[in-house]
Amino acid sequence: MKIIVCVKQVPDTNEVRIDPVKGTLIRDGVPSILNPDDGNALEAALQIKDADPDTEVAVLTMGPPQAAHMLRECLAMGADTAYLLSDRVFGGADTCATSTTLAAGIRKAGGADLIFAGRQAIDGDTAQVGPQVAQRLGIPVVTYVQKIHLEKGKAVVQRQLEDGYEVIEVETPCLLTAVKELNSPRYMSVGGIVDACGKEITVWDHNAVGLDPSDCGLNASPTQVFRSFTPPPKGKGEMLGGNVQEMCSTLVSRLREKHYI
């Protein structure tokens, strides 16, 4: 079995700051990490490999050259091969353009029996890329997967809902997006780190995956983010005193002053 895991390098949200003038994320000096949900997706693939050693696990990402560091972490965790889609024309991509590029990379890699992705990325929280990749590849997709059982030619999964779950049977090849409840990602081993340093990461540009620049990056992105900002802090609260009648009278007066009633 061949499995491809779509991963993403994201800024550590505990360190994110926003430029108050430009309204953009300040990325300089902010550490980058493997997107947490993608870690669960990779762990799911590695558990399948543990049960069937003949399974090949590849990781695929789109990003700048420094994303190779994150891919080496994935290799150190147990992935067999890594692909980096890196090109200036990929810059500024929204979910639509990103899914186009990732799908082209998956085709270039020869496709897969099973494709994993995280539920969403913490720097965008759209949860759109996984389903869009599946749509572009013409394969079924199940999102919010919290449990997986593979059978011959199909996968039986639990799809997480707000008040429970539903069981879905889907034929392979298919794409599954993982939630954190699926598993706990393993740590890199010392031997895995040593092996990862000796593995080659395949880098592809838009020509290598057969994409026209007009179909990539900002040129192919119908949505754009004009400004990012943190909401202003709430004002100091006011505690009312007295008995019930006095507090009610004061509350009504305050609401009238603000023209809420």
N, C-alpha and C positions, 0 to 999 in steps of 0.2 A: 504494500500500500504506500502511496505517496501522499504526503500531507504538506500543504503550504500554509504558513501562519503569517497573516498580515500584521505587522507591528509598526509602532510609531514612537519616535523620540519626542518627548514633550518637556516643557519647563516644569520644574518642581513647583507645584502650586503653593507650597509653603513659603517660597521665596519670590513670588511674582509681585512686581511693582508696576505701576502705571504712570507714564509721563503726564503730569497735570496739564501741560500746554498742548502737546501733540495728541493726547488721548490714545496713545499706543502702548503696547506692552514693552517694558524695558527688559530686554533679553541679555544685555551685557552683564556678565558676572553672575547670571542666574544658572544654577546647575541644571543639567538635563537628565532625565531618567526614562526608563522604559515605561510606557503608558501602563498603569496598573491592570486594567482589564485585559490588555494584550498579554500581560504576564500570565493571567489565568488561561487565556487561549493557548499560549505556548505550553503550559503545564499539561493541559488536556491532551495535546498532541504527543508530548513526551510520555505520558502515561500509556497511551496506545502503543508507542514504540517499546516501552518496557514490557508490555504483554506480548508484543509481536516484534522481535528483533529485526525482522526483514523490512520493517516500516522505515521509510526515509522521511525525515522532517526538514523542511526548508523554511527559512524566514525571509520575508520580503518587506522592504520599506521604501518609501519615497522621501527624500530629504537631502540636506546639504552633505558635503563630504564627512563632516564630523559625526554624522549618524552611524558611521562605521563602528564607532566605539560601542554604541548600543547593540549593534549586530554581533559584535564579538562577545558581549555579555550573554546574548542568546545562544551563541555557539558554546560558550563555557557552561551553560545550563544543560546542554545536550543536543542542540540542533545540529544537523549534519552539514548543511550548506546555507549560504546567505547571499541575498541579492540586494543591491542598492541601486535604486532608480534616482540618479542625480544629474541634474542639468539646469542651467539658468532658466530655460524656458518653462520649467516646472514651477517656478516661483510664483507666489500669489494665488495658488490654486484654491478654489473652494471645494466643497465635497463633490460636486459634479465633475470637475476637472481631475480631482485626485482619484476618483473611482475609475475614470477613463485610463489614467496612467497605470494604476495598480492592475487593472484587468489586462492591459497590454503586457505588463510584466509577467503576469501569471501565464498568459499564452506563450510568451517567449521562453518561460521556464518549462514548457511542455505540459502545462495543466496539472491537475491533481485529482485524486480520488476524493479528497476531503480538504476543505479550506476553512481555516479558523480565523476569527478576528475578535477583537474585544468589543464589548457592547458599545462603547463610545470612548472618545479621547477626552482627557480632563481639561485640555486647553480649548475645546470647542463644545463638547457635550451635545453634539447634534445627533449621534447614533444613526447617521445616514450613510456613511461610507460603505459599511459592510453590505447592507441590502442593495446599494447601487452597484457595487462590484458584481454581486450575483446576477443582477438584472443585465449587466453588460456582457456577462459570460453566458447568459441564458440557462442558468441552473437554479434550482430551488434554494430558498434561504429560510432558516429558522432563527429568530432572534431571542435574546434573553435566555440562553440555555443554561440550566442549572444542574443537569445530569445527562449523561450520555451512555448509551449501550449500543454497540455496533453488532450487526448481524450481517450475513452474507448479502452484499449489494444494497444495504440500507442502514440507516441509523434511527434508533428509537430514542427520543430525547424528551426531557421535561422542560417545558417553556414556562418561565417564571411569570406569574401574574400578580397583581396587587394583593389579591386575597387567596392565593393558592397557586396552582400550576395546571397546565394541560399537557397531555402526552401526545406527541406527534411522531408519526412514522414517515420518514422521508427517504427517497432513493438517492444513492450516490451516483455521480458527484453532486455535492451540495456545499453550501456555505453555512456555517454556524457561528453566531456571535455569543461570546461567553460573558457571564456575570461573575462577580467575586465569590458568590456562594458555590460555584462549580468546584473549586479546589483551593488549595494553598500553594502558590508557586514555590518551587524548590530553590535553594541557594546554589550559586556556582560552586563547584568543587575545585580543589587545588589542581587535580589532574585535568579537569575540564578547562581551566584557565590556561594551563600550559599547552594543551592541544589546540585551543582556540587561537593562540598567538601564531601557530603555524599554519592555520587554514587561510585560504585565499577567499576574499570577498569579491564576488562578481559585480562590477559596476556597469550599468547601462545608461546611455543617454537616449534622447528621443529618437534618434536614427536607429539605434540598436533594437528598439521595441516597435519600430515601424509607425511612429506617430508624427503627424505634421505639427509644427509649432503653433498653428492656429487652433489645434485641438488640445493644447496643454496650458497649464498655468493660468495666469491672469487673463489671457486672450480667450480662454474657453470657460471663464467663470461668470455665470449670470448674477451671482450674488457677491457683494463686497461689504467689508466691515469698514465703516467710516470712522468710528470712534469707540474706544473701550473706556470704561470709567467705573469707579467704585461708587456706590450710592452714598450720599452724605450721611453722617451719623445722625441718629435720632436725637431730638432735643431732650433735655432733662425732664423727667416725669415729675408730676406734682401729687403729693399725697394729701388726701382730704382728711380732715379730722372732725370730731364731733359725733353726735348720734346719727342714726340712719336718716332722720328727717333733715337734719342740718347738712349732711353730706349730699343728699339728693338735691336740696335747694341750691347748694354751691355748684354742683355738677351741671344742673340745668342752666344756671347763670353763665358758667363758662362756655357752654355750648352755644348759648344765644349770642354771647360776645363774638364768637368766631363764626356766627351765622350758619352753624350746622343745623340748627332748628329754628 
